[in-house]
């Protein structure tokens, strides 16, 4: 609500309210979306005020510094059904999780990165980045116990984070000028991220900029880019594009 709200966060909050509050039968996700503040939502839930009638205006303002975060742990860590197992997160989970042994690491649009047991759902690690949303797939670095996480904020900034796989330590973190919604590409000693329309190269060990930026002719859709290795040693990163000039964008990062 402080951020301006969207349909996904409204549905998530409604789900949480229905779990924890008994008198939410008449409240819809749209009612939550139209609330201007947490105080207004509280008054709506308790019946102090009637449902808001005005449309919600989107906001690009960052989270208020007065927002206090409370760690979210599901009441029943792992819900087991006859056809699947599920665990609750703070918001929508769009990124592909990482599996390490009997553990799973996943991230969500609410800024939460969580590691939990794939067997019984016990929380093994937890990190929270206020104001950041994680949509890109997580990448586990081969031969090491490190993880690359990319995200974006409501102010259209991007972030790249390198964490230990137990989520106990942040190796490095770098903010960029444009949002990152596509999976990062790890190649040799570098990591390449699509920040807006720019492909940015970072040093894998320190996170420093390699000063090797490429401005693409158009912004690719949110995608999972791949690396193409040619027989002559040339390497390309391929992006899909769904604009009017749709197709494949190949970037020669060695030039």
Backbone torsions as a table, in degrees:
resi	resn	phi	psi	omega
1	UNK	NA	-38.7	177.7
2	UNK	-63.3	-30.7	-175.3
3	UNK	-81.5	-18.0	-175.0
4	UNK	118.6	-23.9	173.0
5	UNK	79.8	152.6	171.2
6	UNK	-148.3	172.2	-174.4
7	UNK	-62.6	-37.5	-177.9
8	UNK	-65.1	-45.6	-179.8
9	UNK	-67.4	-33.1	178.7
10	UNK	-66.1	-43.2	178.5
11	UNK	-65.2	-40.7	178.5
12	UNK	-62.4	-45.9	-179.4
13	UNK	-65.3	-38.6	177.5
14	UNK	-62.2	-41.7	178.2
15	UNK	-60.7	-43.5	178.7
16	UNK	-64.6	-41.6	-179.6
17	UNK	-63.4	-42.0	-179.6
18	UNK	-65.4	-26.4	177.3
19	UNK	-76.4	-33.9	-169.8
20	UNK	-108.7	-19.9	-178.0
21	UNK	-121.8	136.2	-174.1
22	UNK	-81.4	-33.2	-172.0
23	UNK	-98.9	56.8	179.1
24	UNK	-118.8	22.7	-174.7
25	UNK	-61.7	-41.0	-173.9
26	UNK	-89.5	-2.5	-177.3
27	UNK	-88.6	134.4	178.9
28	UNK	-114.3	169.5	178.0
29	UNK	-64.0	-32.2	177.7
30	UNK	-65.6	-38.7	177.0
31	UNK	-59.7	-41.4	178.9
32	UNK	-66.6	-41.9	-179.2
33	UNK	-61.4	-32.6	-177.4
34	UNK	-85.2	-8.7	176.6
35	UNK	-70.0	141.2	-177.2
36	UNK	-90.0	-17.4	-176.0
37	UNK	-157.0	166.8	176.0
38	UNK	-65.6	-33.0	178.3
39	UNK	-63.9	-41.0	178.1
40	UNK	-65.9	-39.2	177.5
41	UNK	-64.7	-41.2	178.5
42	UNK	-61.5	-42.7	178.3
43	UNK	-65.7	-33.5	178.1
44	UNK	-66.9	-43.7	-179.1
45	UNK	-65.3	-39.7	-177.4
46	UNK	-84.0	-3.9	177.2
47	UNK	84.1	10.6	-179.5
48	UNK	-69.6	-36.6	179.8
49	UNK	-123.7	162.0	175.9
50	UNK	-83.3	171.3	-179.6
51	UNK	-62.6	138.9	177.3
52	UNK	-67.5	144.2	-177.7
53	UNK	-107.9	-6.1	-174.4
54	UNK	-90.1	152.7	174.7
55	UNK	-74.0	148.9	-179.6
56	UNK	-84.2	133.1	176.4
57	UNK	-95.4	130.0	178.8
58	UNK	-68.1	147.6	-178.8
59	UNK	-130.1	142.7	177.4
60	UNK	-103.2	9.3	-179.0
61	UNK	-71.6	144.1	178.1
62	UNK	-72.0	171.1	178.0
63	UNK	-57.7	143.2	174.7
64	UNK	-68.2	141.7	179.8
65	UNK	-68.5	-13.5	-178.8
66	UNK	-81.9	-9.7	-179.3
67	UNK	-68.0	127.4	179.3
68	UNK	-107.0	123.2	-177.6
69	UNK	-90.0	134.8	174.3
70	UNK	-114.3	126.1	-177.8
71	UNK	-58.1	135.1	-178.0
72	UNK	-102.7	121.1	172.2
73	UNK	-125.7	125.9	-178.8
74	UNK	-61.3	145.3	-179.4
75	UNK	-61.2	-44.1	175.0
76	UNK	-110.6	101.1	-172.6
77	UNK	-48.0	-51.3	-178.2
78	UNK	-126.0	120.8	178.0
79	UNK	-95.9	120.2	-175.7
80	UNK	-105.2	124.1	176.1
81	UNK	-117.4	173.8	-177.6
82	UNK	-69.2	-21.1	-176.3
83	UNK	-118.9	-10.0	178.4
84	UNK	-163.5	169.0	172.6
85	UNK	-120.2	146.3	-178.1
86	UNK	-142.5	152.9	176.0
87	UNK	-137.8	140.2	-175.3
88	UNK	-82.6	143.4	174.7
89	UNK	-120.3	174.4	-178.5
90	UNK	-71.9	-28.3	-178.3
91	UNK	-155.6	-170.8	-176.9
92	UNK	-60.3	141.6	176.9
93	UNK	-111.1	106.7	179.2
94	UNK	-105.1	-24.2	-176.3
95	UNK	-79.7	146.2	176.7
96	UNK	-71.1	129.4	-178.9
97	UNK	-74.0	169.0	177.3
98	UNK	-111.6	134.4	178.9
99	UNK	-106.5	123.7	176.8
100	UNK	-125.4	104.2	-178.1
101	UNK	61.8	-119.8	179.6
102	UNK	-101.5	18.4	-179.0
103	UNK	-119.6	155.7	177.7
104	UNK	-125.8	136.4	173.6
105	UNK	-116.2	129.1	-179.2
106	UNK	-142.2	160.2	-179.4
107	UNK	-135.7	160.0	-175.8
108	UNK	-137.8	175.0	-179.3
109	UNK	-70.7	-10.5	179.1
110	UNK	-87.8	7.1	178.8
111	UNK	85.4	9.1	-176.9
112	UNK	-97.7	132.5	170.3
113	UNK	-117.7	123.3	-173.0
114	UNK	-134.1	138.2	173.8
115	UNK	-113.0	129.9	-177.7
116	UNK	-144.9	159.9	179.2
117	UNK	-69.9	131.5	177.8
118	UNK	-73.9	-11.9	-177.4
119	UNK	-88.8	-53.1	-174.9
120	UNK	-123.8	3.0	175.6
121	UNK	78.9	6.3	-179.7
122	UNK	-63.7	131.0	-179.0
123	UNK	-71.3	125.3	-178.2
124	UNK	-109.0	-19.3	179.6
125	UNK	-164.5	152.5	-173.7
126	UNK	-155.8	130.4	173.2
127	UNK	-137.1	146.9	-178.7
128	UNK	-132.8	128.3	179.0
129	UNK	-117.7	100.8	-175.5
130	UNK	-61.4	127.1	176.3
131	UNK	87.9	-2.9	-179.2
132	UNK	-108.7	146.6	179.5
133	UNK	-121.2	132.3	-177.4
134	UNK	-109.3	114.9	-179.6
135	UNK	-120.1	-30.3	-179.5
136	UNK	-70.3	150.4	177.5
137	UNK	-61.0	144.4	174.8
138	UNK	-76.8	148.6	-179.5
139	UNK	-126.3	121.7	175.7
140	UNK	-93.7	126.5	-177.7
141	UNK	-75.4	129.3	180.0
142	UNK	-67.3	139.5	177.0
143	UNK	76.4	7.9	178.4
144	UNK	-145.4	171.1	178.2
145	UNK	-106.9	51.8	-178.3
146	UNK	-126.2	156.5	-173.4
147	UNK	-134.7	136.9	176.5
148	UNK	-106.5	126.2	179.5
149	UNK	-124.9	132.8	179.1
150	UNK	-122.7	148.2	-179.5
151	UNK	-157.2	-170.0	-179.4
152	UNK	-151.4	164.8	-178.9
153	UNK	-118.4	172.8	178.5
154	UNK	-67.6	-21.9	178.6
155	UNK	-87.4	13.6	175.1
156	UNK	68.3	29.0	173.8
157	UNK	-94.7	163.3	177.7
158	UNK	-120.8	159.5	179.6
159	UNK	-145.4	141.4	174.6
160	UNK	-123.8	127.8	-176.2
161	UNK	-127.3	133.3	173.4
162	UNK	-109.4	119.2	-177.7
163	UNK	-121.4	155.1	168.8
164	UNK	-72.2	151.7	-174.0
165	UNK	-66.0	-15.5	175.3
166	UNK	-89.0	-0.7	179.4
167	UNK	65.4	15.1	-177.9
168	UNK	-86.1	-20.6	-174.7
169	UNK	-138.2	137.9	174.4
170	UNK	-97.3	110.5	-177.4
171	UNK	-70.0	-46.6	175.3
172	UNK	-162.6	163.3	-179.6
173	UNK	-148.8	138.6	-179.4
174	UNK	-139.5	130.4	175.8
175	UNK	-98.8	141.4	179.8
176	UNK	-121.5	167.1	-172.6
177	UNK	-76.0	-18.9	-175.3
178	UNK	-128.4	156.0	-176.1
179	UNK	-66.2	152.8	177.5
180	UNK	-120.7	115.2	-178.2
181	UNK	-123.9	-3.7	-179.9
182	UNK	-107.0	155.0	-179.0
183	UNK	-61.7	134.3	176.6
184	UNK	-68.5	154.6	178.9
185	UNK	-114.0	121.8	178.7
186	UNK	-99.3	124.4	-178.0
187	UNK	-142.4	116.6	-178.5
188	UNK	58.9	-121.1	-177.9
189	UNK	-101.6	18.2	-178.4
190	UNK	-128.9	161.6	173.9
191	UNK	-127.5	131.6	-177.2
192	UNK	-110.8	129.5	-179.0
193	UNK	-126.9	143.2	176.6
194	UNK	-92.8	104.4	-179.3
195	UNK	-105.7	100.7	-173.3
196	UNK	67.1	-119.1	179.0
197	UNK	-102.2	3.2	-177.4
198	UNK	-105.3	134.3	170.8
199	UNK	-93.8	117.1	-171.6
200	UNK	-113.3	133.1	178.0
201	UNK	-99.1	134.6	179.4
202	UNK	-126.6	149.3	173.8
203	UNK	-72.4	128.1	-173.9
204	UNK	-67.2	-29.7	-176.4
205	UNK	-83.7	-36.3	-174.3
206	UNK	-114.3	-19.4	-177.6
207	UNK	83.2	2.2	-178.9
208	UNK	-73.8	153.2	178.8
209	UNK	-68.6	139.6	178.4
210	UNK	-90.3	0.4	-176.9
211	UNK	55.5	38.8	176.8
212	UNK	-128.0	79.1	-179.3
213	UNK	-102.5	142.3	177.6
214	UNK	-126.2	123.0	175.2
215	UNK	-90.0	118.2	-178.2
216	UNK	-77.5	154.7	-177.8
217	UNK	-64.2	-21.8	177.1
218	UNK	-158.0	163.9	-178.1
219	UNK	-83.3	117.5	177.1
220	UNK	-66.1	158.2	174.4
221	UNK	-70.4	167.4	177.2
222	UNK	-59.8	118.2	-170.7
223	UNK	-147.4	173.0	175.1
224	UNK	-111.8	90.5	-177.2
225	UNK	-63.8	155.3	179.8
226	UNK	-125.7	160.5	176.6
227	UNK	-101.5	132.6	177.6
228	UNK	-109.9	122.0	178.8
229	UNK	-104.5	117.6	178.2
230	UNK	-89.9	160.2	-178.3
231	UNK	-64.4	-26.6	-179.6
232	UNK	-85.0	6.8	177.5
233	UNK	94.4	-9.0	178.5
234	UNK	-69.3	144.0	-179.9
235	UNK	-127.9	135.3	-179.4
236	UNK	-128.5	151.6	168.7
237	UNK	-108.1	127.2	-176.2
238	UNK	-106.4	130.0	177.0
239	UNK	-119.1	145.5	172.8
240	UNK	-93.1	148.6	-178.8
241	UNK	-132.6	136.3	-177.6
242	UNK	-120.3	22.5	177.3
243	UNK	-78.7	-173.2	177.8
244	UNK	-61.7	-26.8	175.2
245	UNK	-101.9	55.3	-173.8
246	UNK	-66.6	166.4	179.4
247	UNK	142.9	-150.8	-178.0
248	UNK	-115.0	135.0	175.3
249	UNK	-107.9	120.3	176.9
250	UNK	-105.0	127.5	-179.1
251	UNK	-114.4	122.2	175.9
252	UNK	-87.9	99.7	-175.0
253	UNK	-80.7	-3.6	180.0
254	UNK	-89.6	-12.1	179.0
255	UNK	-88.7	NA	NA
